[in-house]
Amino acid sequence: MCQKAVGGPFAVICPVFKSAFRVTRGAITYFRSSAMAQRGFCSNCGTPLIFDYPEFPDLGVLAGSLDHPELVPPVVQYGIESRVPWYQHLPELPGDKPTYTVDPNGYLPKIAASNRQHPDHDTGDWPLMPVQDPY
Amino acid sequence: MSDYRMTGGCQCGAVRYEFLARRKTFMSAIAACARRLWAVRSQ
């Protein structure tokens, strides 16, 4: 379920007490995945944001949505029986060069000129660009 | 103990959030949540 919910091989979840968590802009939309749990995401761009178990005092922030996910290293694994078989070989794969150190097709300036992604820090104002289906 | 003030949000900037946690309770929450997620993760 975590794999589907985040569109990746695993979810990295950072538990946070609900009393210490607040939304500072917009609103989280929820998919009620069962009677026990709901999964929060952005209804505009689809980014998975939280896993929430309404009965419990804490929720799970998806670490990939943090501005600084490097500050919350994982401390425990669960659901390892669902691990994709190629997971253990990831560190053995050949590394790539840092993104856009080579840009033969000239993508970088085009992306920079049209980038709609929010930066990894709070902003006072941010123009919301509706996401359109290109297909 | 150091406190955490963490911020985050979605790609498009429509949703932003923040949370505060003290290191001691933060680690307790991780352990508690891990145990619970083990039980309900498929729900």
Backbone of each chain as nested JSON, in Angstrom:
{
  "chains": [
    {"id": "A", "residues": [
      {"number": 1, "name": "MET", "atoms": {"N": [0.823, -1.215, 0.0], "CA": [0.0, 0.0, 0.0], "C": [0.854, 1.26, 0.0]}},
      {"number": 2, "name": "CYS", "atoms": {"N": [1.919, 1.255, 0.754], "CA": [2.787, 2.429, 0.777], "C": [3.39, 2.68, -0.598]}},
      {"number": 3, "name": "GLN", "atoms": {"N": [3.719, 1.611, -1.294], "CA": [4.331, 1.762, -2.609], "C": [3.373, 2.467, -3.561]}},
      {"number": 4, "name": "LYS", "atoms": {"N": [2.142, 2.042, -3.584], "CA": [1.144, 2.703, -4.433], "C": [0.916, 4.144, -3.983]}},
      {"number": 5, "name": "ALA", "atoms": {"N": [0.838, 4.327, -2.692], "CA": [0.49, 5.642, -2.162], "C": [1.531, 6.706, -2.487]}},
      {"number": 6, "name": "VAL", "atoms": {"N": [2.784, 6.299, -2.568], "CA": [3.823, 7.283, -2.838], "C": [4.398, 7.154, -4.25]}},
      {"number": 7, "name": "GLY", "atoms": {"N": [3.971, 6.109, -4.973], "CA": [4.49, 5.926, -6.326], "C": [5.959, 5.592, -6.347]}},
      {"number": 8, "name": "GLY", "atoms": {"N": [6.412, 4.862, -5.345], "CA": [7.828, 4.516, -5.257], "C": [8.01, 3.176, -4.587]}},
      {"number": 9, "name": "PRO", "atoms": {"N": [9.232, 2.705, -4.472], "CA": [9.471, 1.376, -3.893], "C": [9.199, 1.301, -2.399]}},
      {"number": 10, "name": "PHE", "atoms": {"N": [9.19, 2.434, -1.728], "CA": [8.869, 2.459, -0.289], "C": [8.531, 3.885, 0.115]}},
      {"number": 11, "name": "ALA", "atoms": {"N": [7.864, 3.98, 1.242], "CA": [7.571, 5.297, 1.814], "C": [8.515, 5.538, 2.979]}},
      {"number": 12, "name": "VAL", "atoms": {"N": [8.977, 6.746, 3.099], "CA": [9.747, 7.155, 4.274], "C": [8.841, 8.059, 5.092]}},
      {"number": 13, "name": "ILE", "atoms": {"N": [8.516, 7.605, 6.292], "CA": [7.489, 8.256, 7.096], "C": [8.09, 8.817, 8.371]}},
      {"number": 14, "name": "CYS", "atoms": {"N": [7.779, 10.058, 8.637], "CA": [8.29, 10.75, 9.818], "C": [7.133, 11.002, 10.789]}},
      {"number": 15, "name": "PRO", "atoms": {"N": [7.07, 10.28, 11.907], "CA": [5.955, 10.458, 12.847], "C": [6.025, 11.8, 13.562]}},
      {"number": 16, "name": "VAL", "atoms": {"N": [4.867, 12.423, 13.667], "CA": [4.768, 13.74, 14.302], "C": [3.477, 13.785, 15.117]}},
      {"number": 17, "name": "PHE", "atoms": {"N": [3.548, 14.337, 16.321], "CA": [2.326, 14.503, 17.087], "C": [1.423, 15.546, 16.417]}},
      {"number": 18, "name": "LYS", "atoms": {"N": [0.147, 15.216, 16.325], "CA": [-0.79, 16.119, 15.655], "C": [-0.862, 17.483, 16.333]}},
      {"number": 19, "name": "SER", "atoms": {"N": [-0.655, 17.485, 17.628], "CA": [-0.716, 18.754, 18.371], "C": [0.422, 19.69, 17.969]}},
      {"number": 20, "name": "ALA", "atoms": {"N": [1.462, 19.138, 17.352], "CA": [2.609, 19.955, 16.957], "C": [2.626, 20.24, 15.46]}},
      {"number": 21, "name": "PHE", "atoms": {"N": [1.631, 19.732, 14.752], "CA": [1.608, 19.855, 13.294], "C": [0.536, 20.847, 12.873]}},
      {"number": 22, "name": "ARG", "atoms": {"N": [0.856, 21.695, 11.899], "CA": [-0.178, 22.579, 11.38], "C": [0.089, 22.875, 9.901]}},
      {"number": 23, "name": "VAL", "atoms": {"N": [-0.984, 23.042, 9.183], "CA": [-0.901, 23.439, 7.79], "C": [-0.787, 24.961, 7.751]}},
      {"number": 24, "name": "THR", "atoms": {"N": [0.197, 25.465, 7.048], "CA": [0.437, 26.909, 7.018], "C": [-0.029, 27.552, 5.716]}},
      {"number": 25, "name": "ARG", "atoms": {"N": [-0.354, 26.719, 4.73], "CA": [-0.91, 27.266, 3.484], "C": [-1.795, 26.208, 2.839]}},
      {"number": 26, "name": "GLY", "atoms": {"N": [-2.951, 26.63, 2.359], "CA": [-3.831, 25.721, 1.644], "C": [-4.471, 24.682, 2.557]}},
      {"number": 27, "name": "ALA", "atoms": {"N": [-4.797, 23.541, 1.978], "CA": [-5.451, 22.48, 2.733], "C": [-5.054, 21.13, 2.143]}},
      {"number": 28, "name": "ILE", "atoms": {"N": [-4.937, 20.174, 3.027], "CA": [-4.617, 18.813, 2.601], "C": [-5.912, 18.105, 2.211]}},
      {"number": 29, "name": "THR", "atoms": {"N": [-5.875, 17.378, 1.108], "CA": [-7.0, 16.549, 0.671], "C": [-6.716, 15.106, 1.079]}},
      {"number": 30, "name": "TYR", "atoms": {"N": [-7.782, 14.385, 1.419], "CA": [-7.581, 13.034, 1.945], "C": [-8.243, 11.969, 1.095]}},
      {"number": 31, "name": "PHE", "atoms": {"N": [-7.538, 10.866, 0.937], "CA": [-8.117, 9.634, 0.416], "C": [-8.28, 8.701, 1.605]}},
      {"number": 32, "name": "ARG", "atoms": {"N": [-9.541, 8.375, 1.888], "CA": [-9.803, 7.503, 3.043], "C": [-9.573, 6.062, 2.586]}},
      {"number": 33, "name": "SER", "atoms": {"N": [-8.379, 5.57, 2.837], "CA": [-7.977, 4.269, 2.315], "C": [-8.595, 3.106, 3.072]}},
      {"number": 34, "name": "SER", "atoms": {"N": [-9.092, 3.335, 4.267], "CA": [-9.78, 2.303, 5.039], "C": [-10.485, 2.986, 6.2]}},
      {"number": 35, "name": "ALA", "atoms": {"N": [-11.165, 2.183, 7.008], "CA": [-11.796, 2.741, 8.199], "C": [-10.76, 3.221, 9.201]}},
      {"number": 36, "name": "MET", "atoms": {"N": [-9.535, 2.752, 9.056], "CA": [-8.482, 3.076, 10.008], "C": [-7.612, 4.247, 9.582]}},
      {"number": 37, "name": "ALA", "atoms": {"N": [-7.436, 4.388, 8.273], "CA": [-6.387, 5.308, 7.815], "C": [-6.867, 6.215, 6.69]}},
      {"number": 38, "name": "GLN", "atoms": {"N": [-6.223, 7.355, 6.604], "CA": [-6.438, 8.235, 5.469], "C": [-5.087, 8.786, 5.025]}},
      {"number": 39, "name": "ARG", "atoms": {"N": [-5.007, 9.065, 3.745], "CA": [-3.748, 9.492, 3.16], "C": [-3.931, 10.883, 2.586]}},
      {"number": 40, "name": "GLY", "atoms": {"N": [-3.116, 11.806, 3.044], "CA": [-3.269, 13.2, 2.669], "C": [-2.349, 13.593, 1.531]}},
      {"number": 41, "name": "PHE", "atoms": {"N": [-2.873, 14.391, 0.622], "CA": [-2.092, 14.8, -0.543], "C": [-2.55, 16.182, -0.997]}},
      {"number": 42, "name": "CYS", "atoms": {"N": [-1.804, 16.755, -1.921], "CA": [-2.196, 18.031, -2.519], "C": [-3.129, 17.749, -3.686]}},
      {"number": 43, "name": "SER", "atoms": {"N": [-4.292, 18.327, -3.659], "CA": [-5.271, 18.06, -4.714], "C": [-4.918, 18.773, -6.014]}},
      {"number": 44, "name": "ASN", "atoms": {"N": [-3.982, 19.707, -5.955], "CA": [-3.579, 20.412, -7.181], "C": [-2.479, 19.677, -7.944]}},
      {"number": 45, "name": "CYS", "atoms": {"N": [-1.453, 19.249, -7.224], "CA": [-0.312, 18.627, -7.914], "C": [-0.15, 17.151, -7.582]}},
      {"number": 46, "name": "GLY", "atoms": {"N": [-0.87, 16.661, -6.581], "CA": [-0.849, 15.239, -6.27], "C": [0.248, 14.779, -5.338]}},
      {"number": 47, "name": "THR", "atoms": {"N": [1.048, 15.684, -4.836], "CA": [2.137, 15.274, -3.953], "C": [1.6, 14.574, -2.703]}},
      {"number": 48, "name": "PRO", "atoms": {"N": [2.048, 13.341, -2.421], "CA": [1.668, 12.7, -1.151], "C": [2.305, 13.466, 0.005]}},
      {"number": 49, "name": "LEU", "atoms": {"N": [1.54, 13.714, 1.056], "CA": [2.04, 14.531, 2.157], "C": [2.05, 13.815, 3.495]}},
      {"number": 50, "name": "ILE", "atoms": {"N": [0.933, 13.162, 3.847], "CA": [0.881, 12.519, 5.17], "C": [0.083, 11.225, 5.108]}},
      {"number": 51, "name": "PHE", "atoms": {"N": [0.388, 10.348, 6.049], "CA": [-0.455, 9.218, 6.383], "C": [-1.065, 9.534, 7.743]}},
      {"number": 52, "name": "ASP", "atoms": {"N": [-2.362, 9.357, 7.844], "CA": [-3.028, 9.731, 9.09], "C": [-3.913, 8.6, 9.573]}},
      {"number": 53, "name": "TYR", "atoms": {"N": [-3.787, 8.285, 10.837], "CA": [-4.655, 7.322, 11.493], "C": [-5.483, 8.129, 12.487]}},
      {"number": 54, "name": "PRO", "atoms": {"N": [-6.724, 8.479, 12.126], "CA": [-7.474, 9.463, 12.916], "C": [-7.596, 9.143, 14.392]}},
      {"number": 55, "name": "GLU", "atoms": {"N": [-7.552, 7.886, 14.752], "CA": [-7.706, 7.526, 16.165], "C": [-6.465, 7.829, 16.991]}},
      {"number": 56, "name": "PHE", "atoms": {"N": [-5.352, 8.088, 16.347], "CA": [-4.102, 8.17, 17.081], "C": [-3.586, 9.602, 17.185]}},
      {"number": 57, "name": "PRO", "atoms": {"N": [-2.759, 9.872, 18.172], "CA": [-2.323, 11.254, 18.422], "C": [-1.241, 11.756, 17.491]}},
      {"number": 58, "name": "ASP", "atoms": {"N": [-0.704, 10.87, 16.674], "CA": [0.328, 11.324, 15.761], "C": [-0.02, 10.945, 14.333]}},
      {"number": 59, "name": "LEU", "atoms": {"N": [0.639, 11.594, 13.419], "CA": [0.465, 11.284, 12.003], "C": [1.855, 11.072, 11.399]}},
      {"number": 60, "name": "GLY", "atoms": {"N": [1.873, 10.533, 10.199], "CA": [3.143, 10.291, 9.532], "C": [3.34, 11.237, 8.375]}},
      {"number": 61, "name": "VAL", "atoms": {"N": [4.313, 12.128, 8.52], "CA": [4.658, 13.005, 7.409], "C": [5.551, 12.238, 6.437]}},
      {"number": 62, "name": "LEU", "atoms": {"N": [5.255, 12.332, 5.171], "CA": [6.099, 11.671, 4.184], "C": [7.379, 12.488, 4.011]}},
      {"number": 63, "name": "ALA", "atoms": {"N": [8.479, 11.855, 4.319], "CA": [9.745, 12.576, 4.426], "C": [10.142, 13.262, 3.124]}},
      {"number": 64, "name": "GLY", "atoms": {"N": [9.694, 12.71, 2.003], "CA": [10.034, 13.337, 0.732], "C": [9.411, 14.697, 0.538]}},
      {"number": 65, "name": "SER", "atoms": {"N": [8.39, 15.001, 1.329], "CA": [7.752, 16.319, 1.216], "C": [8.381, 17.35, 2.145]}},
      {"number": 66, "name": "LEU", "atoms": {"N": [9.317, 16.907, 2.98], "CA": [9.995, 17.852, 3.864], "C": [10.974, 18.719, 3.071]}},
      {"number": 67, "name": "ASP", "atoms": {"N": [11.17, 19.932, 3.551], "CA": [12.168, 20.785, 2.922], "C": [13.577, 20.244, 3.153]}},
      {"number": 68, "name": "HIS", "atoms": {"N": [13.755, 19.584, 4.281], "CA": [15.072, 19.026, 4.598], "C": [14.923, 17.587, 5.098]}},
      {"number": 69, "name": "PRO", "atoms": {"N": [14.644, 16.674, 4.198], "CA": [14.482, 15.28, 4.623], "C": [15.758, 14.671, 5.164]}},
      {"number": 70, "name": "GLU", "atoms": {"N": [16.872, 15.275, 4.875], "CA": [18.136, 14.722, 5.37], "C": [18.252, 14.816, 6.885]}},
      {"number": 71, "name": "LEU", "atoms": {"N": [17.372, 15.618, 7.507], "CA": [17.445, 15.807, 8.96], "C": [16.717, 14.717, 9.734]}},
      {"number": 72, "name": "VAL", "atoms": {"N": [15.997, 13.849, 9.055], "CA": [15.253, 12.797, 9.755], "C": [15.625, 11.433, 9.176]}},
      {"number": 73, "name": "PRO", "atoms": {"N": [16.804, 10.957, 9.503], "CA": [17.224, 9.645, 8.984], "C": [16.336, 8.536, 9.545]}},
      {"number": 74, "name": "PRO", "atoms": {"N": [16.034, 7.545, 8.728], "CA": [15.197, 6.429, 9.204], "C": [15.867, 5.69, 10.357]}},
      {"number": 75, "name": "VAL", "atoms": {"N": [15.016, 5.167, 11.256], "CA": [15.533, 4.426, 12.408], "C": [14.965, 3.019, 12.497]}},
      {"number": 76, "name": "VAL", "atoms": {"N": [13.96, 2.725, 11.695], "CA": [13.387, 1.376, 11.752], "C": [12.715, 1.095, 10.411]}},
      {"number": 77, "name": "GLN", "atoms": {"N": [12.651, -0.177, 10.044], "CA": [11.961, -0.587, 8.827], "C": [10.76, -1.447, 9.219]}},
      {"number": 78, "name": "TYR", "atoms": {"N": [9.752, -1.445, 8.4], "CA": [8.644, -2.373, 8.581], "C": [8.1, -2.728, 7.211]}},
      {"number": 79, "name": "GLY", "atoms": {"N": [7.379, -3.811, 7.151], "CA": [6.839, -4.246, 5.87], "C": [7.908, -4.765, 4.928]}},
      {"number": 80, "name": "ILE", "atoms": {"N": [8.976, -5.304, 5.486], "CA": [10.103, -5.689, 4.634], "C": [9.769, -6.88, 3.739]}},
      {"number": 81, "name": "GLU", "atoms": {"N": [8.681, -7.575, 4.04], "CA": [8.297, -8.686, 3.171], "C": [7.803, -8.183, 1.812]}},
      {"number": 82, "name": "SER", "atoms": {"N": [7.475, -6.891, 1.731], "CA": [7.008, -6.307, 0.475], "C": [8.122, -5.581, -0.28]}},
      {"number": 83, "name": "ARG", "atoms": {"N": [9.31, -5.704, 0.227], "CA": [10.443, -5.021, -0.4], "C": [10.639, -5.537, -1.83]}},
      {"number": 84, "name": "VAL", "atoms": {"N": [10.835, -4.629, -2.747], "CA": [11.078, -5.046, -4.13], "C": [12.435, -5.756, -4.202]}},
      {"number": 85, "name": "PRO", "atoms": {"N": [12.538, -6.805, -5.017], "CA": [13.747, -7.637, -4.977], "C": [15.019, -6.914, -5.4]}},
      {"number": 86, "name": "TRP", "atoms": {"N": [14.882, -5.836, -6.156], "CA": [16.079, -5.138, -6.616], "C": [16.585, -4.098, -5.614]}},
      {"number": 87, "name": "TYR", "atoms": {"N": [15.848, -3.941, -4.508], "CA": [16.198, -2.912, -3.53], "C": [17.638, -3.038, -3.025]}},
      {"number": 88, "name": "GLN", "atoms": {"N": [18.02, -4.268, -2.686], "CA": [19.333, -4.455, -2.058], "C": [20.49, -4.185, -3.022]}},
      {"number": 89, "name": "HIS", "atoms": {"N": [20.177, -4.133, -4.305], "CA": [21.24, -3.924, -5.286], "C": [21.399, -2.452, -5.701]}},
      {"number": 90, "name": "LEU", "atoms": {"N": [20.564, -1.605, -5.177], "CA": [20.627, -0.198, -5.573], "C": [22.012, 0.434, -5.396]}},
      {"number": 91, "name": "PRO", "atoms": {"N": [22.67, 0.204, -4.262], "CA": [23.991, 0.841, -4.101], "C": [25.037, 0.345, -5.084]}},
      {"number": 92, "name": "GLU", "atoms": {"N": [24.77, -0.804, -5.698], "CA": [25.742, -1.367, -6.64], "C": [25.593, -0.772, -8.041]}},
      {"number": 93, "name": "LEU", "atoms": {"N": [24.501, -0.089, -8.287], "CA": [24.277, 0.451, -9.625], "C": [25.274, 1.566, -9.938]}},
      {"number": 94, "name": "PRO", "atoms": {"N": [25.624, 1.692, -11.205], "CA": [26.54, 2.779, -11.558], "C": [25.901, 4.132, -11.275]}},
      {"number": 95, "name": "GLY", "atoms": {"N": [26.699, 5.007, -10.739], "CA": [26.188, 6.338, -10.425], "C": [26.127, 7.204, -11.651]}},
      {"number": 96, "name": "ASP", "atoms": {"N": [25.242, 8.176, -11.593], "CA": [25.121, 9.119, -12.699], "C": [25.832, 10.407, -12.296]}},
      {"number": 97, "name": "LYS", "atoms": {"N": [26.084, 11.235, -13.245], "CA": [26.63, 12.547, -12.929], "C": [25.54, 13.393, -12.281]}},
      {"number": 98, "name": "PRO", "atoms": {"N": [25.926, 14.382, -11.494], "CA": [24.904, 15.269, -10.915], "C": [23.992, 15.83, -11.998]}},
      {"number": 99, "name": "THR", "atoms": {"N": [22.739, 15.974, -11.65], "CA": [21.749, 16.399, -12.62], "C": [22.157, 17.686, -13.323]}},
      {"number": 100, "name": "TYR", "atoms": {"N": [22.109, 17.637, -14.636], "CA": [22.339, 18.795, -15.496], "C": [23.77, 19.325, -15.47]}},
      {"number": 101, "name": "THR", "atoms": {"N": [24.702, 18.488, -15.035], "CA": [26.093, 18.9, -15.267], "C": [26.387, 18.797, -16.755]}},
      {"number": 102, "name": "VAL", "atoms": {"N": [25.623, 17.92, -17.401], "CA": [25.688, 17.833, -18.86], "C": [24.276, 18.067, -19.382]}},
      {"number": 103, "name": "ASP", "atoms": {"N": [24.132, 18.976, -20.312], "CA": [22.799, 19.347, -20.797], "C": [22.84, 19.566, -22.303]}},
      {"number": 104, "name": "PRO", "atoms": {"N": [23.135, 18.481, -23.046], "CA": [23.334, 18.659, -24.492], "C": [22.08, 19.103, -25.234]}},
      {"number": 105, "name": "ASN", "atoms": {"N": [20.918, 18.821, -24.669], "CA": [19.676, 19.18, -25.355], "C": [19.123, 20.528, -24.91]}},
      {"number": 106, "name": "GLY", "atoms": {"N": [19.82, 21.178, -24.023], "CA": [19.39, 22.502, -23.609], "C": [18.134, 22.515, -22.762]}},
      {"number": 107, "name": "TYR", "atoms": {"N": [17.933, 21.445, -21.969], "CA": [16.732, 21.389, -21.131], "C": [16.792, 22.37, -19.956]}},
      {"number": 108, "name": "LEU", "atoms": {"N": [17.991, 22.537, -19.408], "CA": [18.106, 23.306, -18.169], "C": [17.548, 24.724, -18.28]}},
      {"number": 109, "name": "PRO", "atoms": {"N": [17.914, 25.489, -19.277], "CA": [17.342, 26.85, -19.343], "C": [15.835, 26.854, -19.563]}},
      {"number": 110, "name": "LYS", "atoms": {"N": [15.345, 25.853, -20.296], "CA": [13.898, 25.774, -20.514], "C": [13.167, 25.468, -19.208]}},
      {"number": 111, "name": "ILE", "atoms": {"N": [13.755, 24.559, -18.428], "CA": [13.144, 24.23, -17.138], "C": [13.218, 25.42, -16.194]}},
      {"number": 112, "name": "ALA", "atoms": {"N": [14.376, 26.036, -16.141], "CA": [14.548, 27.182, -15.24], "C": [13.574, 28.303, -15.574]}},
      {"number": 113, "name": "ALA", "atoms": {"N": [13.327, 28.503, -16.856], "CA": [12.453, 29.601, -17.279], "C": [10.979, 29.305, -17.026]}},
      {"number": 114, "name": "SER", "atoms": {"N": [10.643, 28.032, -16.856], "CA": [9.229, 27.678, -16.701], "C": [8.96, 26.918, -15.411]}},
      {"number": 115, "name": "ASN", "atoms": {"N": [9.912, 26.92, -14.491], "CA": [9.799, 26.113, -13.275], "C": [8.662, 26.6, -12.381]}},
      {"number": 116, "name": "ARG", "atoms": {"N": [7.729, 25.702, -12.098], "CA": [6.6, 26.021, -11.226], "C": [6.71, 25.359, -9.863]}},
      {"number": 117, "name": "GLN", "atoms": {"N": [7.798, 24.67, -9.627], "CA": [7.918, 23.946, -8.368], "C": [8.303, 24.889, -7.237]}},
      {"number": 118, "name": "HIS", "atoms": {"N": [7.65, 24.67, -6.125], "CA": [7.921, 25.508, -4.961], "C": [9.322, 25.202, -4.437]}},
      {"number": 119, "name": "PRO", "atoms": {"N": [10.055, 26.222, -3.995], "CA": [11.394, 25.965, -3.436], "C": [11.3, 25.258, -2.085]}},
      {"number": 120, "name": "ASP", "atoms": {"N": [12.408, 24.746, -1.618], "CA": [12.445, 23.993, -0.365], "C": [12.579, 24.912, 0.843]}},
      {"number": 121, "name": "HIS", "atoms": {"N": [11.716, 25.888, 0.911], "CA": [11.642, 26.767, 2.08], "C": [10.334, 27.538, 2.001]}},
      {"number": 122, "name": "ASP", "atoms": {"N": [9.928, 28.107, 3.14], "CA": [8.694, 28.879, 3.166], "C": [8.82, 30.126, 2.297]}},
      {"number": 123, "name": "THR", "atoms": {"N": [7.704, 30.511, 1.721], "CA": [7.654, 31.737, 0.926], "C": [6.455, 32.555, 1.387]}},
      {"number": 124, "name": "GLY", "atoms": {"N": [6.571, 33.857, 1.316], "CA": [5.475, 34.711, 1.735], "C": [4.298, 34.652, 0.796]}},
      {"number": 125, "name": "ASP", "atoms": {"N": [4.59, 34.508, -0.464], "CA": [3.533, 34.461, -1.465], "C": [4.008, 33.544, -2.576]}},
      {"number": 126, "name": "TRP", "atoms": {"N": [3.084, 32.805, -3.13], "CA": [3.47, 31.892, -4.188], "C": [2.325, 31.767, -5.19]}},
      {"number": 127, "name": "PRO", "atoms": {"N": [2.549, 32.139, -6.443], "CA": [1.462, 32.045, -7.424], "C": [1.145, 30.59, -7.745]}},
      {"number": 128, "name": "LEU", "atoms": {"N": [-0.066, 30.205, -7.485], "CA": [-0.471, 28.826, -7.736], "C": [-0.757, 28.645, -9.222]}},
      {"number": 129, "name": "MET", "atoms": {"N": [-0.09, 27.67, -9.807], "CA": [-0.28, 27.364, -11.22], "C": [-1.087, 26.08, -11.32]}},
      {"number": 130, "name": "PRO", "atoms": {"N": [-2.316, 26.167, -11.809], "CA": [-3.117, 24.946, -11.949], "C": [-2.408, 23.941, -12.837]}},
      {"number": 131, "name": "VAL", "atoms": {"N": [-2.449, 22.707, -12.414], "CA": [-1.813, 21.645, -13.173], "C": [-2.789, 21.148, -14.225]}},
      {"number": 132, "name": "GLN", "atoms": {"N": [-2.334, 21.105, -15.474], "CA": [-3.205, 20.689, -16.564], "C": [-2.749, 19.354, -17.128]}},
      {"number": 133, "name": "ASP", "atoms": {"N": [-3.709, 18.589, -17.575], "CA": [-3.408, 17.298, -18.192], "C": [-2.899, 17.523, -19.619]}},
      {"number": 134, "name": "PRO", "atoms": {"N": [-1.648, 17.178, -19.912], "CA": [-1.116, 17.41, -21.251], "C": [-1.519, 16.347, -22.252]}},
      {"number": 135, "name": "TYR", "atoms": {"N": [-2.223, 15.333, -21.781], "CA": [-2.562, 14.226, -22.695], "C": [-4.008, 14.29, -23.113]}}
    ]},
    {"id": "B", "residues": [
      {"number": 1, "name": "MET", "atoms": {"N": [18.048, 19.094, 25.186], "CA": [17.633, 18.509, 23.936], "C": [17.274, 19.599, 22.922]}},
      {"number": 2, "name": "SER", "atoms": {"N": [17.692, 19.394, 21.711], "CA": [17.362, 20.33, 20.655], "C": [15.947, 20.092, 20.166]}},
      {"number": 3, "name": "ASP", "atoms": {"N": [15.297, 21.177, 19.772], "CA": [13.966, 21.063, 19.18], "C": [14.089, 21.079, 17.661]}},
      {"number": 4, "name": "TYR", "atoms": {"N": [13.124, 20.438, 17.046], "CA": [13.047, 20.46, 15.597], "C": [11.928, 21.413, 15.184]}},
      {"number": 5, "name": "ARG", "atoms": {"N": [12.169, 22.268, 14.222], "CA": [11.101, 22.959, 13.508], "C": [11.271, 22.574, 12.061]}},
      {"number": 6, "name": "MET", "atoms": {"N": [10.382, 21.749, 11.604], "CA": [10.479, 21.229, 10.255], "C": [9.38, 21.837, 9.399]}},
      {"number": 7, "name": "THR", "atoms": {"N": [9.711, 22.127, 8.172], "CA": [8.731, 22.642, 7.22], "C": [8.734, 21.755, 5.98]}},
      {"number": 8, "name": "GLY", "atoms": {"N": [7.637, 21.834, 5.273], "CA": [7.54, 21.064, 4.043], "C": [6.297, 21.44, 3.284]}},
      {"number": 9, "name": "GLY", "atoms": {"N": [6.069, 20.718, 2.213], "CA": [4.894, 21.004, 1.411], "C": [4.938, 20.25, 0.102]}},
      {"number": 10, "name": "CYS", "atoms": {"N": [4.019, 20.606, -0.741], "CA": [3.879, 19.901, -2.016], "C": [4.747, 20.563, -3.096]}},
      {"number": 11, "name": "GLN", "atoms": {"N": [4.743, 19.967, -4.254], "CA": [5.56, 20.485, -5.356], "C": [5.098, 21.846, -5.841]}},
      {"number": 12, "name": "CYS", "atoms": {"N": [3.773, 22.036, -5.898], "CA": [3.266, 23.241, -6.561], "C": [3.118, 24.428, -5.615]}},
      {"number": 13, "name": "GLY", "atoms": {"N": [3.285, 24.201, -4.316], "CA": [3.196, 25.294, -3.368], "C": [1.801, 25.59, -2.863]}},
      {"number": 14, "name": "ALA", "atoms": {"N": [0.82, 24.782, -3.25], "CA": [-0.55, 25.01, -2.779], "C": [-0.706, 24.649, -1.311]}},
      {"number": 15, "name": "VAL", "atoms": {"N": [0.073, 23.687, -0.843], "CA": [-0.012, 23.244, 0.55], "C": [1.369, 23.327, 1.19]}},
      {"number": 16, "name": "ARG", "atoms": {"N": [1.416, 23.975, 2.334], "CA": [2.644, 24.016, 3.133], "C": [2.282, 23.64, 4.562]}},
      {"number": 17, "name": "TYR", "atoms": {"N": [3.24, 23.076, 5.26], "CA": [3.002, 22.69, 6.659], "C": [4.263, 22.906, 7.476]}},
      {"number": 18, "name": "GLU", "atoms": {"N": [4.086, 22.831, 8.771], "CA": [5.231, 22.876, 9.676], "C": [4.909, 22.048, 10.9]}},
      {"number": 19, "name": "PHE", "atoms": {"N": [5.916, 21.613, 11.586], "CA": [5.703, 20.958, 12.867], "C": [6.899, 21.198, 13.768]}},
      {"number": 20, "name": "LEU", "atoms": {"N": [6.6, 21.144, 15.024], "CA": [7.619, 21.3, 16.047], "C": [7.69, 20.01, 16.839]}},
      {"number": 21, "name": "ALA", "atoms": {"N": [8.858, 19.605, 17.169], "CA": [9.016, 18.399, 17.973], "C": [10.269, 18.509, 18.809]}},
      {"number": 22, "name": "ARG", "atoms": {"N": [10.161, 18.019, 20.016], "CA": [11.348, 17.921, 20.857], "C": [12.003, 16.578, 20.573]}},
      {"number": 23, "name": "ARG", "atoms": {"N": [13.308, 16.606, 20.583], "CA": [14.021, 15.409, 20.184], "C": [13.572, 14.179, 20.992]}},
      {"number": 24, "name": "LYS", "atoms": {"N": [13.391, 14.345, 22.29], "CA": [13.066, 13.189, 23.127], "C": [11.719, 12.594, 22.728]}},
      {"number": 25, "name": "THR", "atoms": {"N": [10.688, 13.429, 22.621], "CA": [9.365, 12.922, 22.28], "C": [9.31, 12.5, 20.825]}},
      {"number": 26, "name": "PHE", "atoms": {"N": [10.117, 13.139, 20.018], "CA": [10.154, 12.801, 18.601], "C": [10.578, 11.345, 18.427]}},
      {"number": 27, "name": "MET", "atoms": {"N": [11.61, 10.943, 19.103], "CA": [12.079, 9.568, 18.972], "C": [11.082, 8.594, 19.583]}},
      {"number": 28, "name": "SER", "atoms": {"N": [10.404, 8.988, 20.651], "CA": [9.365, 8.131, 21.218], "C": [8.229, 7.948, 20.226]}},
      {"number": 29, "name": "ALA", "atoms": {"N": [7.889, 9.018, 19.542], "CA": [6.814, 8.944, 18.561], "C": [7.191, 8.033, 17.412]}},
      {"number": 30, "name": "ILE", "atoms": {"N": [8.441, 8.078, 17.021], "CA": [8.892, 7.202, 15.941], "C": [8.705, 5.742, 16.337]}},
      {"number": 31, "name": "ALA", "atoms": {"N": [9.118, 5.399, 17.533], "CA": [9.003, 4.018, 17.972], "C": [7.542, 3.593, 18.067]}},
      {"number": 32, "name": "ALA", "atoms": {"N": [6.699, 4.456, 18.627], "CA": [5.28, 4.125, 18.775], "C": [4.607, 3.986, 17.422]}},
      {"number": 33, "name": "CYS", "atoms": {"N": [4.953, 4.896, 16.535], "CA": [4.335, 4.873, 15.216], "C": [4.779, 3.648, 14.433]}},
      {"number": 34, "name": "ALA", "atoms": {"N": [6.02, 3.277, 14.57], "CA": [6.518, 2.098, 13.855], "C": [5.771, 0.847, 14.303]}},
      {"number": 35, "name": "ARG", "atoms": {"N": [5.524, 0.738, 15.587], "CA": [4.793, -0.437, 16.08], "C": [3.373, -0.449, 15.533]}},
      {"number": 36, "name": "ARG", "atoms": {"N": [2.747, 0.718, 15.494], "CA": [1.365, 0.767, 15.036], "C": [1.273, 0.536, 13.526]}},
      {"number": 37, "name": "LEU", "atoms": {"N": [2.199, 1.129, 12.808], "CA": [2.165, 0.964, 11.362], "C": [2.352, -0.496, 10.974]}},
      {"number": 38, "name": "TRP", "atoms": {"N": [3.105, -1.192, 11.772], "CA": [3.282, -2.609, 11.501], "C": [1.922, -3.305, 11.52]}},
      {"number": 39, "name": "ALA", "atoms": {"N": [1.066, -2.875, 12.405], "CA": [-0.233, -3.534, 12.573], "C": [-1.249, -3.083, 11.53]}},
      {"number": 40, "name": "VAL", "atoms": {"N": [-1.174, -1.846, 11.102], "CA": [-2.254, -1.313, 10.263], "C": [-1.791, -0.892, 8.879]}},
      {"number": 41, "name": "ARG", "atoms": {"N": [-0.579, -1.214, 8.529], "CA": [-0.002, -0.656, 7.312], "C": [-0.784, -1.021, 6.062]}},
      {"number": 42, "name": "SER", "atoms": {"N": [-1.506, -2.127, 6.052], "CA": [-2.233, -2.558, 4.866], "C": [-3.643, -1.99, 4.812]}},
      {"number": 43, "name": "GLN", "atoms": {"N": [-3.964, -1.138, 5.724], "CA": [-5.318, -0.611, 5.776], "C": [-5.401, 0.729, 5.072]}}
    ]}
  ]
}
